[in-house]
Amino acid sequence: MFDHISIGVRDVAAAKKFYDAALAPLGYSCLSAGATSLGYGKDGVALWVGAAEPAGCGPGRTRLRPTARRLPAPGHGGTTARGPLQAGLIR
């Protein structure tokens, strides 16, 4: 479902120490490390941590991975012909 998530931090070196310890119990390790960004995951990067000032701004984003090869037929459940907002699924 999620391809990757990106967040911004003020201090990449300090963030590396934190995320190394916090993500290790989940089986994640630092797969990519540079002066301004870090990439964590198992088989591929799922979490990108990048330099941003102020923290939380800048490169933050979430990218979704399609889970179905084919979409349901239009009108299936009333959500594909209209968006989820129009269908009342989100407010």
Steps between C-alpha positions, in 0.01 A plus 500: 500500500764760600795521266692740722463788744733801516548733794720801567741542793735778613799277580553196277784359717287515817204356310715206386579405860133521591360309199774233513387416855126554447465297180736209579230308697283515184778348293573828321854624444657797327529396134605841368698771680614836371583840641140621462287185497455149641297209365365224727334171417535123468508405131479858375471848642162559666591805712702794371635750754630824349648828615237775531480829685280518695460130575192342348504736201651446162526145369210355700267280291328165486500294183249216459557181304203360305378178656267388221593435139152589382252748643142394573241576234378862501229552758605194705386585849441856387859603561678479165259712299519761775800562719516384863414852618184511290409146611514611864796275587713789620405840641 
